[in-house]
Amino acid sequence: MPQIWPMNWILLYLIFILIFLFFISLTYFASFDAQLTQEEKSSENLYTFSCDWKW
């Protein structure tokens, strides 16, 4: 049994990284499609969600 556990940890880390990258790509493409389809309506909502910090 001890030989199986390191492989399980490696698989867990790989699955976590894949899910994280998938979530980032979904959010990127969702915001990109929203900018293409509704530029004027969703521009204010997207600007608050972007990296324009108001110090």
MDAnalysis code that builds the backbone (N, CA, C; Angstrom):
import MDAnalysis as mda
import numpy as np

u = mda.Universe.empty(165, n_residues=55, atom_resindex=np.repeat(np.arange(55), 3), trajectory=True)
u.add_TopologyAttr("name", ["N", "CA", "C"] * 55)
u.add_TopologyAttr("resid", np.arange(1, 56))
u.add_TopologyAttr("resname", ["MET", "PRO", "GLN", "ILE", "TRP", "PRO", "MET", "ASN", "TRP", "ILE", "LEU", "LEU", "TYR", "LEU", "ILE", "PHE", "ILE", "LEU", "ILE", "PHE", "LEU", "PHE", "PHE", "ILE", "SER", "LEU", "THR", "TYR", "PHE", "ALA", "SER", "PHE", "ASP", "ALA", "GLN", "LEU", "THR", "GLN", "GLU", "GLU", "LYS", "SER", "SER", "GLU", "ASN", "LEU", "TYR", "THR", "PHE", "SER", "CYS", "ASP", "TRP", "LYS", "TRP"])
u.atoms.positions = np.array([
    [0.793, -1.232, 0.000],
    [0.000, 0.000, 0.000],
    [0.830, 1.289, 0.000],
    [1.992, 1.365, 0.629],
    [2.714, 2.651, 0.623],
    [3.143, 3.100, -0.769],
    [3.287, 2.166, -1.695],
    [3.712, 2.568, -3.031],
    [2.582, 3.249, -3.807],
    [1.351, 3.020, -3.419],
    [0.225, 3.592, -4.159],
    [-0.020, 5.043, -3.739],
    [0.282, 5.396, -2.495],
    [-0.070, 6.727, -2.002],
    [0.636, 7.872, -2.718],
    [1.941, 7.800, -3.016],
    [2.540, 8.928, -3.760],
    [1.897, 9.146, -5.119],
    [1.533, 8.068, -5.784],
    [0.887, 8.219, -7.081],
    [-0.484, 8.860, -6.914],
    [-1.190, 8.524, -5.851],
    [-2.481, 9.160, -5.620],
    [-2.315, 10.654, -5.370],
    [-1.289, 11.043, -4.626],
    [-1.071, 12.472, -4.394],
    [-0.723, 13.199, -5.684],
    [0.084, 12.554, -6.524],
    [0.435, 13.177, -7.807],
    [-0.813, 13.340, -8.672],
    [-1.659, 12.327, -8.693],
    [-2.890, 12.433, -9.477],
    [-3.812, 13.502, -8.915],
    [-3.881, 13.617, -7.603],
    [-4.722, 14.656, -7.008],
    [-4.211, 16.044, -7.374],
    [-2.910, 16.255, -7.322],
    [-2.363, 17.558, -7.694],
    [-2.598, 17.850, -9.174],
    [-2.441, 16.846, -10.028],
    [-2.681, 17.065, -11.456],
    [-4.143, 17.400, -11.727],
    [-5.056, 16.700, -11.060],
    [-6.479, 16.985, -11.247],
    [-6.809, 18.391, -10.760],
    [-6.223, 18.792, -9.638],
    [-6.471, 20.141, -9.118],
    [-5.958, 21.204, -10.082],
    [-4.777, 20.986, -10.653],
    [-4.219, 21.953, -11.601],
    [-5.073, 22.017, -12.861],
    [-5.534, 20.870, -13.344],
    [-6.372, 20.865, -14.542],
    [-7.697, 21.576, -14.300],
    [-8.308, 21.348, -13.144],
    [-9.566, 22.024, -12.827],
    [-9.339, 23.526, -12.712],
    [-8.223, 23.930, -12.122],
    [-7.929, 25.353, -11.968],
    [-7.733, 26.023, -13.328],
    [-6.985, 25.375, -14.218],
    [-6.785, 25.933, -15.550],
    [-8.088, 25.966, -16.340],
    [-8.918, 24.953, -16.162],
    [-10.206, 24.919, -16.850],
    [-11.094, 26.059, -16.376],
    [-11.087, 26.336, -15.067],
    [-11.891, 27.432, -14.524],
    [-11.391, 28.780, -15.035],
    [-10.079, 28.950, -15.118],
    [-9.525, 30.210, -15.632],
    [-9.905, 30.395, -17.098],
    [-9.815, 29.336, -17.884],
    [-10.169, 29.454, -19.300],
    [-11.658, 29.740, -19.478],
    [-12.504, 29.130, -18.649],
    [-13.938, 29.411, -18.744],
    [-14.241, 30.860, -18.408],
    [-13.647, 31.382, -17.363],
    [-13.899, 32.777, -17.000],
    [-13.361, 33.722, -18.073],
    [-12.219, 33.381, -18.664],
    [-11.651, 34.240, -19.711],
    [-12.553, 34.261, -20.939],
    [-12.982, 33.082, -21.396],
    [-13.822, 33.038, -22.590],
    [-15.209, 33.606, -22.321],
    [-15.724, 33.457, -21.119],
    [-17.034, 34.023, -20.789],
    [-16.975, 35.544, -20.823],
    [-15.933, 36.136, -20.253],
    [-15.814, 37.594, -20.282],
    [-15.541, 38.075, -21.707],
    [-14.798, 37.297, -22.486],
    [-14.507, 37.684, -23.869],
    [-15.782, 37.669, -24.709],
    [-16.615, 36.643, -24.561],
    [-17.882, 36.577, -25.289],
    [-18.827, 37.684, -24.848],
    [-18.821, 38.010, -23.571],
    [-19.692, 39.077, -23.084],
    [-19.259, 40.414, -23.672],
    [-17.961, 40.615, -23.818],
    [-17.495, 41.864, -24.416],
    [-17.852, 41.924, -25.893],
    [-17.830, 40.805, -26.579],
    [-18.169, 40.816, -27.992],
    [-19.667, 41.037, -28.207],
    [-20.499, 40.365, -27.437],
    [-21.932, 40.420, -27.679],
    [-22.540, 41.706, -27.129],
    [-22.254, 42.022, -25.878],
    [-22.864, 43.182, -25.235],
    [-21.764, 44.109, -24.731],
    [-21.315, 44.978, -25.608],
    [-20.225, 45.868, -25.204],
    [-20.734, 46.991, -24.311],
    [-21.853, 47.602, -24.687],
    [-22.319, 48.774, -23.947],
    [-23.015, 48.390, -22.649],
    [-23.766, 47.296, -22.651],
    [-24.551, 46.946, -21.464],
    [-23.675, 46.374, -20.354],
    [-22.772, 45.468, -20.710],
    [-21.995, 44.779, -19.678],
    [-20.620, 45.409, -19.471],
    [-20.379, 46.569, -20.065],
    [-19.054, 47.176, -19.923],
    [-18.818, 47.626, -18.486],
    [-19.856, 48.172, -17.838],
    [-19.680, 48.638, -16.465],
    [-19.440, 47.468, -15.513],
    [-20.165, 46.374, -15.704],
    [-19.987, 45.211, -14.832],
    [-18.616, 44.567, -15.038],
    [-18.142, 44.556, -16.274],
    [-16.850, 43.935, -16.541],
    [-15.704, 44.812, -16.044],
    [-15.895, 46.120, -16.058],
    [-14.817, 46.980, -15.575],
    [-14.630, 46.844, -14.070],
    [-15.704, 46.621, -13.343],
    [-15.548, 46.404, -11.910],
    [-14.886, 45.056, -11.638],
    [-15.012, 44.119, -12.579],
    [-14.446, 42.784, -12.404],
    [-13.009, 42.696, -12.909],
    [-12.537, 43.723, -13.607],
    [-11.205, 43.661, -14.195],
    [-10.146, 44.076, -13.175],
    [-8.925, 44.277, -13.651],
    [-7.808, 44.566, -12.756],
    [-7.553, 46.058, -12.598],
    [-8.526, 46.894, -12.910],
    [-8.370, 48.336, -12.728],
    [-8.685, 48.689, -11.286],
    [-7.643, 48.659, -10.444],
    [-7.853, 48.923, -9.021],
    [-7.933, 50.419, -8.786],
    [-8.851, 50.839, -7.953],
    [-8.996, 52.251, -7.597],
    [-8.445, 52.447, -6.190],
    [-7.213, 52.963, -6.102],
    [-6.574, 53.100, -4.804],
    [-7.056, 54.363, -4.120],
])
